[in-house]
Amino acid sequence: MANAATTVRAVRIAGLDRWVLTWADGERTSPPLRLRSIPTFVAATFDEPPAIRWPSDVQALIERVESADQEAARAQEHAHAVRREVAQGLLDSGLAQSFGDVATVLGVSRQRIHQLLD
């Protein structure tokens, strides 16, 4: 039977090279798990995926990755906007006569230019 939990605490048992998950204010505990088996255990045990509260050193690493992912997404959005602006500028200025010309200059397909400008 699945459990309802919003937060699960991950605790490393160094001597066993295993992790234990605790929830319901520590009343419920998983069997010792290898790190790679935690997602399977979580999926099979809880009605909805709970937030996992990792030890602070692990959480810091996760936060670094999340921050880098957010930064990369912002950069990608910016690049997309600039690419659209440049494509439109090439057409408006007459430097490029067609979407094919713009595609050649920007190094993308003509279909991509249609996606950008439609």
C-alpha positions in Angstrom: 0.0 0.0 0.0 1.3 3.4 -0.9 1.9 6.2 1.6 1.1 9.9 1.5 4.2 12.0 2.3 5.3 15.4 1.2 8.8 15.2 2.5 11.2 12.3 2.9 14.5 12.6 4.6 17.5 10.8 3.1 20.1 9.6 5.6 23.4 8.0 4.6 24.7 5.1 6.5 28.4 5.3 5.8 29.4 2.0 7.3 27.0 0.1 5.1 27.3 2.3 1.9 23.5 2.6 2.0 20.9 5.2 2.4 17.7 5.1 4.5 14.7 7.2 3.8 12.5 8.4 6.8 9.1 10.0 6.7 6.0 10.6 8.9 8.3 12.4 11.4 10.7 9.5 11.5 8.0 6.9 12.3 8.4 5.2 9.0 11.8 4.1 7.6 12.8 2.4 4.4 15.1 -0.6 4.4 18.7 0.3 3.7 19.0 1.3 0.0 21.7 1.9 -2.5 21.5 5.4 -3.9 20.5 4.2 -7.3 17.5 2.3 -5.9 16.0 5.3 -4.2 13.9 6.5 -7.2 12.4 3.0 -7.6 11.6 2.7 -3.9 10.0 6.2 -3.9 7.9 5.5 -7.0 6.6 2.2 -5.5 6.0 3.5 -2.0 4.3 6.9 -2.2 1.1 8.0 -3.8 2.8 11.2 -5.1 6.5 11.8 -5.4 7.6 13.4 -2.2 10.3 16.0 -1.9 13.5 14.4 -0.8 15.5 16.4 1.8 19.1 15.4 1.3 22.0 16.0 3.6 23.3 19.5 3.3 26.4 18.6 1.2 24.3 16.7 -1.3 21.6 19.4 -1.3 24.3 22.0 -2.1 25.4 20.0 -5.2 21.8 19.6 -6.3 21.2 23.3 -5.9 24.3 24.1 -8.0 22.9 21.9 -10.8 19.5 23.5 -10.6 21.0 26.9 -10.7 23.1 26.0 -13.8 20.0 24.6 -15.5 18.1 27.8 -14.8 21.0 29.9 -16.1 21.2 27.7 -19.3 17.5 28.0 -19.9 17.7 31.8 -19.6 20.7 31.8 -22.0 18.8 29.6 -24.4 15.7 31.9 -24.3 18.0 34.9 -24.9 19.7 33.2 -27.9 16.3 32.4 -29.4 15.2 36.0 -29.1 18.4 37.3 -30.6 18.3 34.7 -33.4 14.7 35.9 -34.2 15.7 39.6 -34.1 18.7 39.0 -36.4 16.7 36.9 -38.8 14.0 39.6 -39.1 16.7 42.3 -39.3 18.4 40.5 -42.3 15.1 40.4 -44.1 14.1 44.0 -43.3 17.4 45.4 -44.3 17.4 43.6 -47.6 20.7 41.9 -46.9 18.8 38.6 -47.2 16.2 38.1 -49.9 14.6 35.0 -48.6 14.2 32.7 -45.6 16.8 30.4 -47.4 19.3 33.3 -47.4 18.7 33.9 -43.6 19.0 30.2 -42.9 22.4 30.2 -44.7 23.7 33.2 -42.8 22.6 31.8 -39.4 23.6 28.2 -40.1 20.1 26.7 -39.6 17.5 25.2 -41.8 14.9 27.2 -43.7 12.3 25.4 -41.7 13.9 26.8 -38.5 13.7 30.3 -39.9 10.0 29.8 -40.6 9.5 28.6 -37.0 11.3 31.7 -35.7 9.4 34.2 -37.8 5.9 32.7 -38.1 
